[in-house]
Amino acid sequence: MIRACLIIFIVHLCFIFQGCATSEHLEGSSKEEAEEFKMTKEEMWNEMERLKVENANLQRQIDTLREENQRIRDENENKIAEMRDENENKIAEVKDENELLNEQINKLKEENKTIGDENQVLTEKLTKLQLQYELEKDIGKLRVKVLSGDGDLSSAKEMAKKLKNMGYQIELIGYAPRSNFFRNTVFFAPKFENEAKRLVLSLGGNAITKPVTWSSIFDLIVVTGKSP
């Protein structure tokens, strides 16, 4: 557009200068020369018209380019806005997923802790059962005799029944040499003191242990007393 305006301005200047020169020339020129000048003037007018048309075409092209540029700019802004909204939605979705995962992780941690506690309890119970099994297996090998130390054979029978329920094998039930035992007493042969102490703890009450001071084939001798 600027180029076209400059061309028009230059043409106008040329026309002015040419007019001045033509006036001087016409005073002393012939009709043929005047006719040639007239044709040249028409050509210049045609050129001006052509430049106007070209300028109008250029202006339309510029307007078209402006519209296209604005359209592209609007499309880009819309795409940017859509991408921004899409990214915000994705970020929100990721945050929601992360929160859900954190909740699930915390829930799993609580469940694992509960399972761990239950496993610990079960392990302790299993350990106790294993110890009890080993103990029963060991005490089942002991040679045990039960004697009544209170003069009543029924007390010896009750004690034998109790010991059998605990896993002991009772080989003999009878009367003690004397009937004035006050407490339940567990006599133990050499090397069986620990077994005697374990049995006393199981019996509870006033039960006591004593070593066997005479020759015996039994590992443990349990004597019932009047005040167990």
C-alpha positions as CSV (number, residue, x, y, z in Angstrom):
1,M,0.0,0.0,0.0
2,I,2.9,2.4,0.8
3,R,4.6,1.5,-2.4
4,A,1.5,2.3,-4.4
5,C,1.1,5.7,-2.7
6,L,4.7,6.6,-3.5
7,I,4.2,5.7,-7.1
8,I,1.1,7.8,-7.3
9,F,2.9,10.7,-5.7
10,I,5.8,10.5,-8.1
11,V,3.4,10.3,-11.0
12,H,1.6,13.4,-9.9
13,L,5.0,15.3,-9.6
14,C,5.9,14.1,-13.1
15,F,2.5,15.3,-14.3
16,I,3.0,18.7,-12.8
17,F,6.5,19.1,-14.2
18,Q,5.5,17.7,-17.5
19,G,2.6,20.1,-17.7
20,C,4.9,23.1,-17.1
21,A,7.3,21.8,-19.7
22,T,4.5,21.1,-22.1
23,S,3.1,24.6,-21.8
24,E,6.4,26.0,-22.8
25,H,6.8,23.5,-25.5
26,L,3.4,24.0,-26.9
27,E,4.1,27.6,-27.6
28,G,6.6,26.8,-30.1
29,S,5.7,23.2,-31.1
30,S,3.8,21.8,-33.9
31,K,0.4,20.0,-33.9
32,E,2.1,16.6,-34.2
33,E,4.1,17.2,-31.1
34,A,1.0,18.3,-29.2
35,E,-0.8,15.2,-30.3
36,E,2.2,13.0,-29.1
37,F,2.1,14.8,-25.8
38,K,-1.7,14.2,-25.5
39,M,-1.1,10.5,-26.1
40,T,1.6,10.4,-23.4
41,K,-0.8,12.1,-21.0
42,E,-3.4,9.4,-21.6
43,E,-0.8,6.7,-21.1
44,M,0.0,8.4,-17.8
45,W,-3.6,8.4,-16.8
46,N,-4.0,4.8,-17.7
47,E,-0.9,4.0,-15.6
48,M,-2.5,5.9,-12.7
49,E,-5.7,3.9,-13.1
50,R,-3.7,0.6,-13.3
51,L,-1.9,1.6,-10.2
52,K,-5.1,2.3,-8.4
53,V,-6.5,-1.1,-9.4
54,E,-3.3,-2.7,-8.3
55,N,-3.4,-0.8,-5.0
56,A,-7.0,-1.9,-4.4
57,N,-6.0,-5.5,-5.1
58,L,-3.1,-5.2,-2.7
59,Q,-5.4,-3.7,-0.1
60,R,-7.8,-6.6,-0.5
61,Q,-4.9,-9.1,-0.2
62,I,-3.7,-7.3,3.0
63,D,-7.3,-7.4,4.4
64,T,-7.5,-11.1,3.5
65,L,-4.1,-11.8,5.2
66,R,-5.2,-9.8,8.3
67,E,-8.4,-11.9,8.4
68,E,-6.5,-15.1,8.0
69,N,-4.0,-14.0,10.6
70,Q,-6.8,-13.2,13.0
71,R,-8.5,-16.5,12.3
72,I,-5.2,-18.4,12.9
73,R,-4.6,-16.4,16.1
74,D,-8.2,-17.2,17.3
75,E,-7.7,-20.9,16.5
76,N,-4.4,-21.0,18.4
77,E,-5.9,-19.2,21.4
78,N,-8.8,-21.7,21.4
79,K,-6.4,-24.6,21.1
80,I,-4.3,-23.2,23.9
81,A,-7.4,-22.8,26.1
82,E,-8.5,-26.3,25.3
83,M,-5.1,-27.7,26.1
84,R,-5.0,-25.7,29.3
85,D,-8.4,-27.1,30.3
86,E,-7.4,-30.6,29.3
87,N,-4.2,-30.4,31.3
88,E,-6.1,-29.1,34.3
89,N,-8.6,-31.9,34.0
90,K,-5.7,-34.4,33.8
91,I,-4.0,-32.9,36.8
92,A,-7.2,-33.1,38.8
93,E,-7.6,-36.8,37.7
94,V,-4.1,-37.6,38.7
95,K,-4.6,-35.9,42.1
96,D,-7.8,-37.9,42.6
97,E,-6.0,-41.1,41.6
98,N,-3.1,-40.4,43.9
99,E,-5.4,-39.7,46.8
100,L,-7.2,-43.0,46.1
101,L,-3.9,-44.8,45.9
102,N,-2.8,-43.3,49.2
103,E,-6.0,-44.4,50.8
104,Q,-5.6,-47.9,49.5
105,I,-1.9,-47.9,50.7
106,N,-2.9,-46.8,54.2
107,K,-5.7,-49.4,54.3
108,L,-3.2,-52.1,53.2
109,K,-0.7,-50.9,55.8
110,E,-3.4,-51.2,58.5
111,E,-4.4,-54.6,57.2
112,N,-0.7,-55.7,57.1
113,K,-0.3,-54.5,60.7
114,T,-3.4,-56.4,61.8
115,I,-2.1,-59.5,60.0
116,G,1.3,-59.0,61.5
117,D,-0.2,-58.8,65.0
118,E,-2.3,-61.9,64.4
119,N,0.7,-63.7,63.0
120,Q,2.6,-62.8,66.2
121,V,-0.2,-64.1,68.4
122,L,-0.4,-67.3,66.3
123,T,3.4,-67.7,66.4
124,E,3.4,-67.4,70.2
125,K,0.5,-69.9,70.5
126,L,2.3,-72.3,68.1
127,T,5.5,-71.9,70.1
128,K,3.7,-72.7,73.3
129,L,2.0,-75.7,71.7
130,Q,5.3,-76.9,70.5
131,L,6.9,-76.5,73.9
132,Q,3.9,-78.2,75.5
133,Y,4.2,-81.0,72.9
134,E,7.9,-81.4,73.6
135,L,7.2,-81.3,77.3
136,E,4.4,-83.9,77.1
137,K,6.6,-86.0,75.0
138,D,9.4,-85.8,77.5
139,I,7.2,-86.3,80.6
140,G,5.5,-89.2,78.9
141,K,8.9,-91.0,79.2
142,L,9.2,-90.4,82.9
143,R,8.6,-93.3,85.3
144,V,6.2,-91.9,87.9
145,K,4.7,-93.4,91.1
146,V,1.9,-91.8,93.1
147,L,1.5,-92.4,96.8
148,S,-1.1,-91.4,99.3
149,G,0.6,-89.4,102.1
150,D,-2.6,-88.5,104.0
151,G,-3.8,-92.1,104.7
152,D,-6.5,-92.0,102.0
153,L,-5.9,-93.8,98.8
154,S,-8.5,-91.8,97.0
155,S,-6.2,-88.7,97.1
156,A,-3.5,-90.7,95.3
157,K,-6.0,-91.9,92.7
158,E,-7.2,-88.3,92.1
159,M,-3.6,-87.1,91.8
160,A,-2.8,-89.9,89.3
161,K,-5.8,-89.0,87.2
162,K,-4.7,-85.3,87.2
163,L,-1.1,-86.3,86.2
164,K,-2.4,-88.5,83.4
165,N,-4.4,-85.6,82.0
166,M,-1.1,-83.6,82.1
167,G,0.6,-86.3,80.0
168,Y,2.4,-88.3,82.7
169,Q,2.4,-92.1,82.6
170,I,1.6,-93.4,86.1
171,E,3.2,-96.8,86.7
172,L,2.1,-97.4,90.3
173,I,-0.4,-96.1,92.9
174,G,-0.2,-96.9,96.6
175,Y,0.4,-95.7,100.2
176,A,3.4,-93.8,101.4
177,P,5.4,-95.3,104.3
178,R,3.7,-92.6,106.5
179,S,0.4,-90.8,106.4
180,N,1.3,-87.5,108.0
181,F,2.4,-85.5,104.8
182,F,1.1,-82.0,105.1
183,R,1.9,-80.8,101.5
184,N,1.9,-82.4,98.1
185,T,5.5,-83.5,97.7
186,V,7.4,-84.4,94.5
187,F,10.4,-86.5,95.1
188,F,12.9,-86.6,92.3
189,A,15.8,-88.9,91.4
190,P,19.1,-87.5,90.4
191,K,19.1,-85.5,87.1
192,F,15.3,-85.0,87.3
193,E,15.1,-81.9,89.6
194,N,14.0,-79.7,86.7
195,E,11.1,-82.0,85.9
196,A,10.1,-82.0,89.5
197,K,10.1,-78.2,89.7
198,R,8.1,-78.1,86.5
199,L,5.5,-80.4,88.0
200,V,5.3,-78.5,91.2
201,L,4.6,-75.3,89.2
202,S,1.8,-77.1,87.4
203,L,0.3,-78.4,90.6
204,G,0.5,-75.1,92.4
205,G,-0.7,-74.6,96.0
206,N,1.7,-75.7,98.7
207,A,3.5,-78.4,96.6
208,I,7.2,-78.7,97.2
209,T,10.1,-80.8,95.8
210,K,12.6,-83.0,97.6
211,P,15.3,-85.3,96.4
212,V,15.1,-89.1,96.6
213,T,17.5,-90.3,99.3
214,W,16.9,-93.9,98.8
215,S,17.2,-96.4,95.9
216,S,14.3,-96.2,93.5
217,I,13.6,-97.2,89.9
218,F,11.2,-94.2,89.6
219,D,12.2,-90.8,88.3
220,L,9.4,-89.0,90.1
221,I,7.4,-90.0,93.2
222,V,4.4,-87.8,94.0
223,V,3.1,-88.0,97.5
224,T,-0.2,-86.4,98.4
225,G,-0.6,-84.3,101.5
226,K,-3.4,-83.2,103.8
227,S,-3.1,-79.6,102.7
228,P,-2.3,-79.5,99.0
